[in-house]
Structure formats: structure tokens, C-alpha cells
Amino acid sequence: MPTHRDPRRLRHFVAAALFGLFTGVTHAAPWTLDALLARLAQQKSGQATFVEKKTLTLLDAPVESSGTLSFTAPDRLEKRTLRPRPELVRLQGDTLVVEQAGKAPMTLKLASYPEAAAFVDSIRATLAGDRQALEATYRLSFSGEPTAWQLILLPRYSRMSDLISRIVIRGREGDVQRIDFDMADGDRSEMRIQRTTP
């Protein structure tokens, strides 16, 4: 089973926290990937609720969890799981802290996990609207229109593709509504997100 020291665990938290908290304004310019990235970069903080269903190769049935996400620019992210059991995961800068009831907090440095750090940096590039940084790690495929768009991230290098096959992000305008993670080991995560701040 994955542990807190497993880079696969970092990917779920980071992607969910970053992608789940963006909002937009009224659509005016042509709807392109650059327009979407600019829209996402406008959001400097936010809160959202999530419901995540994980399909793990080691388990017979999917595992569902739910809770809240929060983000404060430039680099503070929190994923607070409320069900099935409480857990708080906080990322600020290069430091990841995991808190569980009845256990001492666990602190990790992303620099000790180069693959996970590359994943984090790529997601942060999305938040910053930095297409050049994104394309340094991922091949991007964008389609759709403002009312229903899709962005697919495919890892360029083995250090990432050994962890994740692809990330599929779907949304409306500047709101991310669903993120699917297809992992290289066969695990899969589907997260539905609903923004709760204006």
C-alpha cells in the first residue's frame, strides 16, 4: 500500500489542491489554451470541496473520500480530508506536512523526491499560467469551448511517465470541475471539484 513517503501519494494531493481552486471572469477573448492559462493565473486564493474516487490495483473496490481544498498564492496548498477519516496535508514551498489523528505530524522535503518535485513544479506552472514551464515537462493537448473544455497533460520524460500516464482536466470557463489521474501502475483517481469561494 502507498505510504506518505511514496511519491504517488504526493501526486494526488498536489494535483487536486492546485487544479481545484481556480475561478474565472466573463469570457470575452477567443478560447485557447493561452486564454485558459491566463484565466487560471488570475485566481490568487480560493476554497473548494472535493469528492475523490480512487481505483487501486491492490483493492477489489474503489475507495471514496471527500473534504475541502484551499490555496493561497504563491505556494500554500491544503487538502483536508473529512471522510472516511480525517487527514490534513499541507504543502508550502518545498515542505509537505501530513497530519493524522493520534499520530505525530510528518514533515517531508520535496527536494528528497525529484520525481514528485517535478510533478509539483509542473502543476504550479499551470497555476502561474506559465505555458513554457508546463511544456518543459508535459505535452499539452487542449480542446473544447468555454462551456466545456479539456486539457490533457502527457509526461515527456521517463521520470514522470514512470509515475503517471496522463492527467485529464475538465472544466467550464475558469472553473476546474474534474481531474482524472491515470497512473503508470494501473491506479486511477477521479476527483470532482466544486468551488465554494466567489
N, C-alpha and C positions, 0 to 999 in steps of 0.2 A: 504494500500500500504506500502511496506517496506520503512524505513527511514534510515538515516545514523547511527542511534543508534540501528538498528536491526542487530543482528549477521549474519543474512542471507546475508546482503549486503557486510559484510566483506569477506565472503567466496568467492564471485565471484571475487573480486579484488585480494585477496591474491593468490588463486589458479592460476588465469590467469597470474599474474605477475611472480610467481615463476616458473611455469611449461613452460612458453612460451619462455624462453630466453637461452636455452641451445644448445650447439653445440658439435660435436664430431670430432674424427680423424678417420683415416682409420681403418677399422675393421680388427683385427688380432686374438684375443683370442676367445675362444668359447663364443657364445652369450647366456648369462644367465642374471638373474636379477641382480646379483652382478656386472656383466660386464656393464650393463646399468647404475646402480647407480654410478659406478666409472666414467663412461663417463660423466654423468651429473655433477658430482662434479668437473670436470676439468674446467668448464666454470665459470670464476670469475666475468664477466660482459657481458652485451650484450643488444641488442635492437631488437625489433620485431614489426611487425604490427599485428593487430588482427581484426577479424570480428566476432561479437558475436550475436547469436540469442537466445533470452530468450522467453520461453513459460510459461506464468504466468496464474495461475488458475483464477485470477481476471480479465483477459483481454480476449477479443474474438480472437485477432490476435497476432502473435509473434511480439516482439519488437527487432529491429536490431540496433546495434551500432557498431562503428569502431573507431580505433585510434591507439596509439602506446603504447608499453610496454618497460620499461627499468629496469635493475638490476645492482647493484654494490655490490659486496661482502663486508662485510658478510651479511648485513641485510637491505640494502636500495632498495626499490622497488617503481616503479611509474607506474600508469596506467593513461594515458592521453586520454580521450575520445574526439574525434573531431566531430563526428556525432552520433546522431541528434543534440546534443547541447554540448558545451564544458564543461568538468569537469576534474579536476586533483585530483587523490587520491594517496597519498604518505605514504608509511609505512617505518619507520626506527626504528629498535629496537622494543620497546613496544608502540611507538607513531604512531597513524594514523591521518593524516591531510587530510581534504576534502575541495577543493576549487571550488566554482561555481561562474560564472559571476554575479555581482550585490549582492553577499552575503558575509558576513564575513566568513573567514576560520573557520572550525570546527575542533577541536582537541579532540581526544579520546585516552584513555589509554586501551590497550588490557587487562590489568590486571583486568579491571572492567567487562570484558566479558569472564568468564572462558571457556565457550564452544568455542567461537571464538578463544581464545588464544590457546586452544588445537588443533584446526584445523590448525592455523598458524604454531605452533611448528611442527606438523606432516609434513606439506609441506616443511618447512625449512629442516627437516631431509632428505627429498628426495634430495634437493639441495646439502646437505653435503655428500650425499652418505651413510647415516647412517641407515642401514637396521634395526639395533636393535631398534633405536628410532621410526622408522616407524611402526615396528611390535608391539610396545607398545600400539599403538592406532588403527592400521588397520590390517586386514587380507589381505595379498597380493596374487594376482594371476597374474602370468606373462606368456605370450605365444608369439609365433611368431618367426621371424628371423630378422636379421639386417635390411632388406629392408622393413619390415612391422611388427612391434611389438605392443603389447597391455599390459598395466598394469592396473589392477583393484584394487582399494582400497575400502575395506568394513569396516565400523566402528566396533570396537569391543564392545564399551560401549554405553549405552543409551544417555550419554551427547552429543555424536556425532551423533548417529543414529536418535536422535530427530530432528536434523538439516538436515542431508544428508543421503541418502540411499546408494549412491556409487559415486565414481569418476572413470571415464574410460579415460585413457590417451593413445593416439596412436601416433606413430611416425616412423621415419626412422633413423637408426643409432643413433646418439646422438641428433637428432632434434625432438622436440615435435611438432607435426603438428595439433593435435586436442585434445581438452579436453571436455568431456561431464560430466555435473553435474546433477545427479538425486536427487532432494531434497525430504525430507520426506513429505513436504506439497503438493507435486504434481508439483511444479515448475520444470522447466528443462532449462538448459543452454547448448548451443553448441557453442564452440569457436574454430575457425580456426586461426592458427598462422603461420606467415611466418617470419623467422629470417632475419634481414637486416644487421647484422654485421658479418664479417667473423669469 
